[in-house]
């Protein structure tokens, strides 16, 4: 069985807005958030999507 279309990680500068149940990476600023999102895309073989100025999600399609 293969699982598709799920959230692999959440990257944020505002941890108050992140739901539980996901791997969460807290960043100090937007630049750090962008670097972490880019690296996690490659590591997790997923795609980064910016949901807000304070949050990215890495998903697998």
C-alpha positions in Angstrom: 0.0 0.0 0.0 1.3 3.5 -0.9 0.2 6.6 0.9 -0.2 9.7 -1.3 -1.1 13.3 -0.8 -0.1 13.9 2.9 1.7 16.6 4.9 5.2 15.6 5.7 6.3 18.7 7.7 5.3 22.2 8.7 7.8 25.1 8.8 6.7 28.2 10.6 7.8 31.4 12.4 4.6 31.4 14.4 4.2 28.1 16.3 0.8 29.2 17.7 -0.9 28.6 14.3 0.4 25.0 13.7 -1.9 22.1 14.3 -0.6 19.1 16.3 0.1 15.8 14.6 2.7 17.0 12.1 6.5 17.3 12.2 7.0 21.1 13.0 10.1 23.1 12.4 10.2 26.5 14.3 12.2 29.3 12.6 13.4 32.7 13.8 12.6 34.5 10.6 11.3 34.2 7.0 14.8 33.7 5.6 15.5 30.7 7.9 12.0 29.3 7.1 12.7 29.4 3.3 16.0 27.7 3.7 14.5 24.9 5.9 11.6 24.5 3.5 13.9 24.1 0.5 16.1 21.6 2.3 13.2 19.5 3.5 11.8 19.4 0.0 14.9 17.6 -1.1 15.3 15.4 2.0 11.7 14.3 2.2 11.1 14.1 -1.6 8.1 16.5 -1.3 7.0 19.9 -2.5 7.0 23.1 -0.3 3.9 25.2 -0.4 3.7 28.6 1.3 0.4 28.8 3.0 1.0 32.2 4.7 3.9 34.6 5.2 4.5 32.6 8.5 4.0 29.0 7.3 5.1 26.5 4.7 4.0 22.9 4.4 5.9 20.1 2.8 3.5 17.6 1.0 3.8 14.6 -1.2 1.5 14.6 -4.2 
